[in-house]
Amino acid sequence: MHADRHGRGFRGPIAWPQVPAMRSRSSRFDELVLDSVDHLEHRLHRPLASLEFAVEDVPPSDPAPWEAQIALGRAFPATRTTAARIVLYRRPIESRALHEADLCVLIDDVVAEQVASVLGIHPDDLED
C-alpha cells in the first residue's frame, strides 16, 4: 500500500464493497426476472433451459399489428438455429408498478404469460 498524496496514511480502496442500495435499477430488475423464472420452474416441476430470457429497456418502435398498447414482453418462437426467446421490457413494466411488491407481481405475470405462449398452454395452467 502507498501513503495518500499528503503522506498521512495509507490509501484505501477506490470503491467500497457493493451494498444493496448501490445496485442499479436495471440490475435489480434482472434479478427479479431471474427469481420469477426460478419460481416458475419450481411450479412447473421442470427446467426452462430450452428458453432464453432477455431484458431490454424499451420495446422496438415498430409494434406488432396486434399490440394496441406498449408491449411489456414478447415471446419469439424457436427456429432451427435459435432457441425460443422471451424478452421483458424494463421501463414499461417499471412505469406500471407503484411499489416493489407490484413490480414483482407484474414481472411474474409477464413471465408466466410469455412462457405459456411459447409452451402453447393457457397462462392459468401455470398457477399454483
C-alpha positions in Angstrom: 0.0 0.0 0.0 1.1 3.5 -0.6 0.6 6.6 1.5 -2.1 9.1 0.5 -1.0 12.1 -1.5 -0.3 14.1 1.6 1.8 11.4 3.2 -0.6 11.0 6.2 -1.7 7.4 5.9 -2.4 4.5 3.6 -4.7 4.8 0.7 -8.0 2.9 1.0 -9.8 1.1 -1.8 -11.1 3.2 -4.6 -14.6 1.8 -4.2 -16.2 0.2 -1.2 -17.9 -3.2 -1.3 -21.2 -3.4 -3.1 -24.3 -3.0 -0.9 -27.9 -3.5 -1.9 -28.5 0.3 -2.0 -25.8 0.7 -4.6 -27.2 -1.7 -7.2 -28.7 -0.1 -10.3 -32.4 -0.4 -11.1 -31.6 -2.4 -14.2 -29.5 -5.0 -12.2 -32.3 -5.2 -9.6 -34.8 -5.8 -12.4 -32.7 -8.5 -13.9 -32.5 -10.3 -10.5 -36.3 -10.1 -10.2 -36.7 -11.7 -13.6 -34.4 -14.5 -12.7 -36.2 -15.0 -9.4 -39.5 -15.2 -11.4 -38.1 -17.7 -13.8 -36.8 -19.9 -10.9 -40.2 -19.7 -9.2 -41.9 -20.7 -12.4 -39.6 -23.6 -13.0 -40.4 -24.8 -9.4 -44.1 -24.6 -10.1 -43.8 -26.4 -13.4 -41.5 -29.1 -11.9 -39.2 -28.9 -14.9 -36.4 -26.6 -16.0 -36.9 -24.0 -18.7 -33.4 -24.4 -20.0 -34.6 -24.6 -23.6 -35.8 -20.9 -23.3 -33.6 -17.8 -23.4 -34.7 -14.9 -21.3 -33.6 -11.3 -22.0 -34.3 -7.8 -20.7 -34.4 -4.7 -22.8 -35.1 -1.2 -21.7 -37.9 -0.5 -24.2 -39.7 -2.3 -27.0 -38.7 -1.5 -30.5 -40.5 1.4 -32.1 -42.4 -0.8 -34.6 -45.1 -2.7 -32.5 -46.7 -5.8 -33.8 -50.0 -5.2 -35.5 -52.0 -6.9 -32.7 -50.4 -4.7 -30.0 -52.7 -1.8 -29.1 -50.5 -0.8 -26.1 -46.8 -0.7 -25.4 -45.6 -4.3 -25.0 -44.4 -5.4 -21.6 -42.8 -8.5 -23.1 -42.6 -10.6 -26.2 -42.1 -14.3 -27.0 -40.1 -15.3 -30.0 -40.5 -18.9 -31.1 -37.6 -21.2 -31.7 -36.1 -21.6 -35.1 -33.8 -24.2 -36.5 -30.8 -22.1 -35.4 -32.0 -20.3 -32.3 -33.8 -21.2 -29.1 -37.1 -19.7 -28.1 -36.6 -16.3 -26.5 -38.6 -14.3 -24.1 -37.9 -10.6 -23.8 -39.2 -8.4 -21.0 -39.2 -4.6 -21.4 -38.0 -3.0 -18.2 -39.1 0.6 -18.5 -42.8 -0.1 -19.4 -43.0 -2.7 -16.6 -41.4 -0.4 -14.1 -43.7 2.5 -15.1 -46.8 0.4 -14.3 -45.6 -0.7 -10.8 -46.1 1.6 -7.9 -44.1 -0.4 -5.3 -41.5 -3.2 -5.3 -44.3 -5.7 -4.5 -46.3 -4.6 -7.5 -43.2 -4.9 -9.6 -42.6 -8.5 -8.5 -46.2 -9.4 -9.3 -46.1 -7.7 -12.7 -42.9 -9.4 -13.6 -44.3 -12.8 -12.5 -47.4 -12.2 -14.7 -45.4 -11.2 -17.8 -43.0 -14.1 -17.5 -45.9 -16.6 -17.0 -47.8 -15.1 -19.9 -44.8 -15.3 -22.3 -43.7 -18.8 -21.2 -47.3 -20.0 -21.6 -47.3 -18.6 -25.1 -44.1 -20.4 -26.0 -45.2 -23.7 -24.4 -48.6 -23.4 -26.1 -50.7 -23.5 -22.9 -53.0 -21.1 -21.2 -51.3 -18.9 -18.5 -53.9 -20.0 -15.9 -52.4 -23.5 -16.3 -49.2 -22.2 -14.7 -51.0 -21.1 -11.5 -50.1 -22.9 -8.2 
